[in-house]
Amino acid sequence: MSPTSSQSKPYMALLPCSFLFLLMLCLANAQPSPGYYISAKHSPISFYSGYNTLWGPQHQTVSPDQSSVTIWLDKSSGSGFKSRQPYRNGYFAASIKLQAGYTAGVNTAFYLSNNEAHPGFHDEVDMEFLGTIPGKPYTLQTNVYVMGSGDGRIVGREMRFHLWFDPTVDFHNYAILWNPDEIVYFVDDIPIRQYLRKNDATYPRRPMWAYGTIWDASPWATENGKYKADYRYQPFVSRFTKFLIGGCSAFASPNCQPVPSSPTGYGLSNMQYMAMRWVQQNYLVYNYCTNSTKDHSLTPEC
Ligand SMILES: *[C@@H]1O[C@H](CO)[C@@H](O)[C@H](O)[C@H]1NC(C)=O
């Protein structure tokens, strides 16, 4: 063996090694399959069969075929829509595309609430897209409120995520499943958060309506209020399409069956659970349960 050939050996060995390493990195960061596509179990409905304009009608357009709605925020107003019916459980999804560029302070929300029926002690299940500044990613905030501020304290259960794609480029499916056992948030059918019913005090049980809104949340939305809505960049536009609703309206017969989160019925499948773990390991940026300055006496689920 010549000195040159022996020297080349470690170099030769490094090539396949680094290739394998890169391949493993890629695999580790690839979007996993949830194995079950809950959105495919439902057919898109027309906007007006599920929803009505709630506020800011002049800041909202429905496509002629009623498949899509565009809502926007400018200096004069935001806009919102609300489901025609209250639901006692359900699967609520929409494909949403967000605005690129400077969107700090802007909050695009898709959520369930009964705040109009129970002001001051309402329940709420939120997905909120928190606008951002160029070069920084959107944050998807999920939250669960139970009985609102009924005891004088508002107990938020925020979990915030970044996404594994740019939500301003394409429409993606975002969904809230709320059934008697659990709340599951899905992004493109991947569960990102599961909130189990552990007891009645920490679980929303009264009928809720579904909402979509765009509004100015400058005091807190972007880096805790550091960046505010800047109306030089108005209008701030969010697009919703492929509305899916499953489950039981508040007026449905008692035989109505809630939507299960997985093919097995109760709870997530192993594959869904693995996919959720991938999201939480890679994209979870805030979890209320691990915030040590928070008073956890009212969040025993932590
Ligand atoms: C942690 O909880 C405190 C008290 O509720 C809150 O003021 C603070 O904003 C939370 N931290 C983050 C990063 O959200």
The ligand as an SDF file (V2000), in Angstrom:
LIG
                    3D

 14 14  0  0  0  0  0  0  0  0999 V2000
  -45.9670   32.9280   30.3080 C   0  0  0  0  0  0  0  0  0  0  0  0
  -47.0480   33.1780   31.1800 O   0  0  0  0  0  0  0  0  0  0  0  0
  -47.1220   34.5350   31.6200 C   0  0  0  0  0  0  0  0  0  0  0  0
  -48.2060   34.6030   32.6870 C   0  0  0  0  0  0  0  0  0  0  0  0
  -49.4410   34.1420   32.1910 O   0  0  0  0  0  0  0  0  0  0  0  0
  -47.3790   35.4390   30.4330 C   0  0  0  0  0  0  0  0  0  0  0  0
  -47.4450   36.8090   30.8500 O   0  0  0  0  0  0  0  0  0  0  0  0
  -46.2700   35.2600   29.4190 C   0  0  0  0  0  0  0  0  0  0  0  0
  -46.5420   36.0120   28.2620 O   0  0  0  0  0  0  0  0  0  0  0  0
  -46.1230   33.7860   29.0610 C   0  0  0  0  0  0  0  0  0  0  0  0
  -44.9600   33.6140   28.1950 N   0  0  0  0  0  0  0  0  0  0  0  0
  -45.0480   33.4960   26.8810 C   0  0  0  0  0  0  0  0  0  0  0  0
  -43.7510   33.3160   26.1480 C   0  0  0  0  0  0  0  0  0  0  0  0
  -46.1180   33.5140   26.2790 O   0  0  0  0  0  0  0  0  0  0  0  0
  1  2  1  0
  1 10  1  0
  2  3  1  0
  3  4  1  0
  3  6  1  0
  4  5  1  0
  6  7  1  0
  6  8  1  0
  8  9  1  0
  8 10  1  0
 10 11  1  0
 11 12  1  0
 12 13  1  0
 12 14  2  0
M  END
$$$$
